[in-house]
Amino acid sequence: MLEAARPASQMADAEQTMSDAPLDPPRRERHVSPMMQQASAAAVGLEFGISIGIGAFGGSWLDGRFGTDPWCLLTGVLLGSVSGFRSLYRYAQRYAADNPDESGQP
């Protein structure tokens, strides 16, 4: 609706400006110190362990409450593991995007 309110000359200028814009913005180099990379990797490891621990604790609590030994515990550990692997995958994707020369892709 707003496009129709513009004069034709302004619309042509806007289209020209949009077509001149680069499709992919230039990637800015980001230097991350090795210590920060190690801290990030350690955080992923902690997140993995804590995810499994929370799943195990919640499953154990539900087993005690409903008398379903060991099904809720196993389900909690499985869900915690999936959550931990998801965070590990996200970290690996972020690392590969930040370090394209070390990602092993041609």
N, C-alpha and C positions, 0 to 999 in steps of 0.2 A: 504494500500500500504506500509506503514511503518512497519507493522507487518511482512511482508514477508522478509524484509531486515534484520531482526534480526536473529542471529543464533538460532537454536532450543533450546540450553541450556538456553539462556537468556529468551526465550519465556516461557519455563517451569518454570523458577524462577519467572517471572512476574505473571504467573497464580497461582503459589503457594502463593506468597505474597498477591495477591488479594483474594484468598480463605481464608487466615488466618485473614483478616481484619474483624472486627465486623460489623454486618449488621446495627445496630443502634449505632451511637456514644453515649458515655455516656452523659447524660443530666447534664449540669452544673447547680448548684443551683444558683438562682438569687434572692437576697433579695431586695425587693422594700419597701421603707419606707411607712408608712401609709400616710404621707403627699404627697408623689409622687402619690400614688394611688388616693387620693382625687383630686389632681391637674389634673390628667388624666381624671377622671370622670367629673370634671368641664369643661374641654376642650371639651369633647364629648357633654355635654349639650349646651355649646356655639355653637359648630358646628351645632348641631341640629337646634337651633333657627336661626342662621345665614343662614342656608340652606333654611329654610322656608321663611325667610325675603327676601332673594335674589330672590327666585322663585316668591314671591308675587310682589315684585317691578318690576321684568322683565315682568311678566304677565300684571300688571297694565299699564306699559309703552306700551306694545304691543296692549292692548285694546284701549288705547287712540290714538295710531297711526292708527290702522285699524278699529276702531269702532266696535269691537266684544264683547262688555260688556256682561257678565262677564267671557266668556269662556277662554281667555288666562290667566286671573287671577287665575281661578280655576285650570287650567292645570299647571301653575307655582307653585302654592301651593302644588299640588299633587306631582310634580317632586321634589320639595324641601323636602317634607315629605319623599319620597322614599330615597332621598340622605341622609337625617338625620337618618333614620332607618338603612340604610346600614352602616353608620359610627358607630352607636350604636351596631349593630351586630358584626362588626369587633372588636370593643372594648371588647365585651363579649367573643368572641373567643380567643382573646389575653389574657384576664384575666383567662379564663378557662385553657389555656395552661400553664400559669405561676403558677397557683395555683391548681394543680390536686386534692389535698386533700379536697378543698373547692368547687369543681365544682358540687358535688351532684351525680356524676356518680360512680357506684360500681367498 
